[in-house]
Amino acid sequence: MSYIEHVGKYFIMLKQVFRSPQKKAVFRDALFREVEDLGLKSVGIVAFIAFFVGGVVAIQTALNVDNPMIPKYLIGFATKRSMILEFAPTFASVILAGKVGSFITSSIGTMRVTEQIDALEVMGINSLNYLVLPKVIAAVFFYPLLVILAMFLGIFGGWAAGSLTELFHSVDYIAGIQLDFNPFLIRYALIKSVVFAFVIATVPSYHGYYVKGGALEVGRASTQAVVWTSVIVILLNYFLTQMLLG
Amino acid sequence: MIEVKNLVKSFGESPVLKGIDANFERGKTSLIIGQSGSGKTVFLKSLLGLHTPDSGTISFDGSDSSSLDEDEKRQLRQDIGMVFQGSALFDSLTVEENIMFPLKMFTQQTKSEMLDRVNAVIKRVKLFDANTKYPAELSGGMQKRVAIARAIVMNPKYLFCDEPNSGLDPKTAIVIDNLIQEITDEYQITTVINTHDMNSVMEIGEKIIFLRNGIKAWEGSSKDIFKTDNESVVDFVYSSNLFKKVRQAYLGETNL
């Protein structure tokens, strides 16, 4: 199957996904389950990585800013900008593409190879709508919250690193993070996170839903889903940055 | 009643079903048998609407399924119960939730009404102390009972079973066969079973259709199958020495 055919099939899938749920109460239950599986269970890893990446960015900046002409508050400023512009929305999404993407592909793929999806279809249920729509809604609404959390924890991690290593003063760092606050950059990050959330929910679903074979193929599909989701996130990051900041 | 006329289905250049005609009557257990690759599963999946036939018609009580739109097909499928080969129970749901699932999706019943119905079918399939268990905690036979309970919870008009005995010990297989036949009689369902199991053929085959290379090679009852001189049927059904002897004894050619 060529790439173009895959893209076409992906959009045909989306047409089936975005239909009105057959039963609102069942959809609501599925949505809460997905918020827990895709969102709440990702808080820990995102928080952990954001905190330490923020710390590393602050330390790296401090170590590279040894010219006395450059003010120390730039360390806080650089950490804040790095976290808001790139780490929180983009790298957190790449991390989620791995964690959540493989979960989505393997769970839907296993349902496919064990005929659970056929069972849904035989019952008269639109299986794509039932399985994928709650994931998309949960991701699109929850991931921006994760991104905001990552921004705060990354900036906090930078401050904590400075305090522990004494590479810079807390006062300088706080002055840096307060410098030149631009609300549009937050909007830019949240717009990116919504787009990436959509990709993270739908691309792995596509790979899982159309898997054929057995356990081995489900494993391969999971790997492919993570790779393609990461590639698409990185490419979209480039185009969105051009569009929104260029 | 399900009427199939001249059903043709190919995958790419490979024809799998080459014009099959068949009728499945209400209140009867009909079996589809044949070697692996003969087209049984494709035939069953075509009846279920999981495969779209290239040509031919499938009518459910006079209503041609190919002329229905997607919503009408989904409506028709609510009258269909299906027992899959691997049971196809939802891993993340308990036994009770699995059986309740179609009721939650398609009825306006209250929780207590749904629970009453679920418990009634659980009792009917003789599944005890399993309501809160997950499918992974059940034996193969118990999973099949849950699958049957889920298939009949909506009072379907049509019941399809794909190899309901596969992976079961002979005793449990007979229990599942009898359960399906009892349910067919009791609820007057049109039941179609895809099977390799020769015990099922002998025990519950009120009507048997033998597929060979995508065509209907023979049709009859479990009594007819003892007397048939159709070589391909005899070759398939009596491939084991035990069944050969049973047949010879039935025909009076030898003593067991």
Interface residues (C-beta under 8 A of the other chain):
Chain A: Q22 K23 A25 V26 R33 T110 M111 T114 E115 Q116 D118 A119 E121 V122 M123 G124 I125 N126
Chain B: K45 L48 G49 L50 K73 R74 Q75 L76 R77 Q78 I80 M82 F84 Q85 G86 A88 L89 F90 D91 S92 F101 P102 K104 M105 F106 F160
